[in-house]
Structure formats: C-alpha cells, structure tokens
Amino acid sequence: RLLRNYKGFLTYLKIQTLPFARQDKDIKNNNTFALHVFIDLLNNCKYFDLIEAIDIHNSNIIRGKISNSIPHQRIQDVILDSNSDVICFPDNGASMRVYKYDREYYGEPIILDKKRNQQTGEIEGLKFASKVPYNLSGYKVIILDDLVDRGGTFIEASKLLKQAGASKVFLYTTHGLYTHPNGVKHLLDNGLDIVYNYSDKHTKEDN
C-alpha cells in the first residue's frame, strides 16, 4: 500500500524506541547481537527511504539509511528545570554519546565505572571512574543516559553521589521502561529525587 499510494514520494519512518537496541554485543551476554540483524532488516526494507530512531543505545553500529536523533533541547530543558550543578554519566558508554551540554558552565562531567555480571545483569560494583573534580557537598547532580529499565544502576549511582556529598540526585533518560513492579516509584524510594524522561517528569509528591 505504501509503495502504491506514495509512489514518487520520499518516505520517512521515525522510531521512538528502537527494538533490540540494548542487544548490541557480539561476544557477551550469550552473543546478543539482535540489533545488528534488526538494523540490516530495516536497511533492506524497500518501503522507507529514511529511518530516524531516537537516542539509540549504541550509535556506533548505526549504518545505511538509519540515523540517530538525540533530544538535545529536552535534555537542556531538564537540566534547567532541575537547576543541576553537575552532570554525571553512569558509565563510559553514556559519556561517549553526543549529548550537548555547556562544559564551560558545568565543568567536566562525573563519569562512573560499573561492573556488571553479564549473566545475571546485576550491578556488582560502582565507583568514580575519574577523580571527583570538586567537593560535591551541597551540589545537585543530574545523571544522563539513554534508557532506564529496573533502575539498579541509577539507584547505586545515587548512593555513591550522595555519599560524596551531593544534596540532590536527578535522573534523565530518553526511554523510561520502569519494569520494576513498583515502576518509577522504585527509583524515587531509593535515592533519586526527580526522574525525567523524554516526555515526563516524576517526583515523590506525584507518586
């Protein structure tokens, strides 16, 4: 129907959440390389000329007609709304994404180093990957990442940051799955002060 009704038109597909985006590894997690296969299927799809996905977990393997869109304005709005002093990335992968922020104003971001059990998915350790650039006492910190599932990484990150003196810890992720039985409340009950995503804002008062 697409080809028949829109012959001669440029066809464009926008995907809010890319399926299999986290299954991007070739040699870990029991060879979860489904994202590679799915991207090949999309690129070979004759119905669309351009495909845009929002904040893909691993943009390094994006190719062909697929592009990755980062919601920069939403992230900037969240930083302003939360009145954050410091930006934190929960791991090196998140720090390498193309999130735009003012380094001159916010300084160098805090980057955490996590150890995950690849079989169970559980976080086994979390520490500062680099020296904290200043005393966090009284500072409000916002964690930036693409996706939150059950939220274990961010709960542990919040504990670590507050132990270093942070007064508030906020979370922004583009995609909020919240698969824990208590949903986003699980995050708010375990150290996060406000949870943002692409379209919502969750506070303890709301939950």
C-alpha positions as CSV (number, residue, x, y, z in Angstrom):
1,R,0.0,0.0,0.0
2,L,2.8,2.4,0.8
3,L,4.5,1.9,-2.5
4,R,1.2,2.2,-4.4
5,N,-0.1,5.3,-2.6
6,Y,3.1,7.2,-2.3
7,K,5.0,6.3,-5.4
8,G,7.5,9.1,-6.2
9,F,7.4,10.5,-2.6
10,L,10.3,10.3,-0.1
11,T,9.1,8.0,2.7
12,Y,10.3,8.6,6.2
13,L,10.0,6.4,9.3
14,K,10.5,7.7,12.8
15,I,11.0,5.1,15.6
16,Q,10.6,6.3,19.2
17,T,12.3,3.3,20.7
18,L,14.4,1.1,18.5
19,P,13.7,-2.7,19.2
20,F,16.7,-4.7,20.3
21,A,18.8,-1.5,20.9
22,R,20.4,-3.0,24.0
23,Q,21.2,-6.3,22.3
24,D,24.3,-4.9,20.6
25,K,27.1,-7.1,21.8
26,D,28.9,-9.8,19.8
27,I,30.8,-11.6,22.5
28,K,29.0,-11.1,25.7
29,N,25.5,-11.7,27.1
30,N,25.3,-15.0,25.2
31,N,26.0,-13.4,21.9
32,T,23.1,-10.9,22.0
33,F,23.7,-9.5,18.5
34,A,20.0,-9.0,17.6
35,L,20.4,-5.3,17.0
36,H,22.8,-6.0,14.1
37,V,20.2,-8.3,12.5
38,F,17.4,-5.8,13.0
39,I,19.3,-2.9,11.5
40,D,20.1,-5.0,8.4
41,L,16.4,-5.8,8.1
42,L,15.5,-2.1,8.3
43,N,18.1,-1.1,5.8
44,N,16.9,-3.7,3.4
45,C,13.3,-2.6,3.8
46,K,12.2,-1.1,0.4
47,Y,9.3,0.9,1.9
48,F,11.3,3.6,3.6
49,D,14.0,6.0,2.2
50,L,15.0,7.4,5.6
51,I,14.7,6.0,9.1
52,E,15.2,8.0,12.3
53,A,15.5,6.5,15.7
54,I,15.7,8.4,19.0
55,D,18.7,8.0,21.2
56,I,19.9,4.6,20.2
57,H,21.8,2.7,22.8
58,N,24.8,2.1,20.6
59,S,25.1,4.6,17.8
60,N,28.4,3.2,16.6
61,I,26.7,0.4,14.7
62,I,24.1,2.6,13.0
63,R,24.5,2.5,9.3
64,G,22.8,2.8,5.9
65,K,19.5,4.8,5.8
66,I,19.2,4.9,9.6
67,S,20.1,8.0,11.7
68,N,20.2,8.6,15.4
69,S,18.5,11.6,16.9
70,I,19.4,12.9,20.3
71,P,16.8,15.1,22.0
72,H,19.3,17.9,22.9
73,Q,16.7,20.6,23.7
74,R,14.7,18.3,26.0
75,I,18.0,17.5,27.9
76,Q,18.8,21.2,28.2
77,D,15.3,21.9,29.5
78,V,15.6,19.2,32.1
79,I,19.0,20.5,33.3
80,L,17.5,24.0,33.7
81,D,14.3,22.7,35.3
82,S,16.3,20.7,37.9
83,N,18.7,23.6,38.4
84,S,21.5,21.0,38.4
85,D,25.1,22.0,39.2
86,V,26.9,18.9,37.9
87,I,26.4,16.3,35.1
88,C,27.1,12.7,35.7
89,F,27.3,9.8,33.3
90,P,26.7,6.3,34.8
91,D,29.4,4.6,32.6
92,N,31.9,5.4,29.9
93,G,29.5,4.4,27.2
94,A,27.0,7.1,28.2
95,S,29.8,9.7,28.4
96,M,30.7,9.0,24.7
97,R,27.2,9.8,23.4
98,V,26.7,13.1,21.7
99,Y,24.8,14.8,24.5
100,K,25.4,18.5,24.2
101,Y,26.0,20.5,27.3
102,D,28.0,23.5,28.3
103,R,31.3,22.3,29.7
104,E,32.4,25.8,30.4
105,Y,29.4,26.3,32.7
106,Y,29.0,22.8,34.2
107,G,32.7,21.8,34.1
108,E,33.9,18.3,33.3
109,P,31.2,15.7,33.9
110,I,31.5,13.0,36.6
111,I,31.9,9.6,34.9
112,L,31.2,6.4,36.9
113,D,32.7,2.9,36.3
114,K,30.4,0.0,36.8
115,K,31.0,-3.7,36.9
116,R,28.0,-5.8,35.7
117,N,27.5,-9.5,35.9
118,Q,26.9,-10.3,32.3
119,Q,24.9,-13.5,33.1
120,T,22.5,-12.0,35.6
121,G,22.6,-8.3,34.7
122,E,23.2,-7.4,38.4
123,I,25.5,-4.5,39.3
124,E,28.4,-5.9,41.2
125,G,30.3,-2.6,41.7
126,L,30.2,1.1,41.1
127,K,32.9,3.7,41.6
128,F,34.1,7.0,40.3
129,A,36.0,6.4,37.0
130,S,37.9,9.6,37.5
131,K,38.7,11.9,40.4
132,V,35.7,14.0,41.5
133,P,36.7,17.5,40.3
134,Y,35.5,19.2,43.5
135,N,33.7,18.5,46.7
136,L,30.1,17.6,45.9
137,S,28.8,18.9,49.2
138,G,25.5,20.7,48.6
139,Y,25.6,20.2,44.8
140,K,22.7,18.9,42.8
141,V,23.7,16.2,40.3
142,I,21.9,15.1,37.2
143,I,22.6,11.6,35.7
144,L,22.2,11.4,31.9
145,D,21.6,8.2,30.0
146,D,19.5,6.8,27.2
147,L,17.4,4.2,29.0
148,V,16.3,3.0,32.4
149,D,14.9,-0.4,32.9
150,R,14.6,-1.6,36.6
151,G,17.0,1.2,37.6
152,G,19.6,-0.7,39.6
153,T,22.5,1.3,38.1
154,F,20.9,4.6,38.9
155,I,20.0,3.7,42.5
156,E,23.6,2.7,43.1
157,A,24.9,5.8,41.4
158,S,22.6,8.0,43.6
159,K,24.0,6.3,46.7
160,L,27.6,6.9,45.6
161,L,27.0,10.6,44.7
162,K,25.2,11.3,48.0
163,Q,28.0,9.7,49.9
164,A,30.3,12.1,48.1
165,G,28.1,15.0,49.4
166,A,25.5,15.6,46.7
167,S,22.4,17.1,48.2
168,K,20.1,16.0,45.4
169,V,20.4,13.5,42.5
170,F,18.2,13.6,39.5
171,L,17.9,11.3,36.6
172,Y,17.2,11.9,32.9
173,T,16.8,9.1,30.4
174,T,15.2,9.3,27.0
175,H,13.4,6.0,27.4
176,G,11.8,5.1,30.7
177,L,10.7,1.4,30.8
178,Y,10.4,1.2,34.6
179,T,9.9,-2.6,34.6
180,H,10.3,-3.0,38.4
181,P,6.9,-4.0,40.0
182,N,6.8,-0.6,41.7
183,G,7.7,1.3,38.5
184,V,9.2,4.7,38.8
185,K,8.3,4.8,42.5
186,H,11.1,2.2,43.0
187,L,13.6,4.8,41.8
188,L,12.1,7.6,43.9
189,D,12.0,5.5,47.0
190,N,15.7,4.5,46.7
191,G,17.6,7.8,46.3
192,L,16.5,9.6,43.2
193,D,14.9,12.9,43.9
194,I,13.3,13.6,40.5
195,V,13.1,11.2,37.5
196,Y,12.7,12.7,34.0
197,N,12.4,11.1,30.6
198,Y,11.7,12.3,27.1
199,S,8.1,13.3,27.8
200,D,7.5,13.0,31.6
201,K,8.7,14.3,35.0
202,H,8.2,12.2,38.1
203,T,8.5,13.5,41.6
204,K,8.0,12.0,45.0
205,E,5.0,14.2,45.5
206,D,3.4,12.8,42.4
207,N,4.0,9.2,43.4
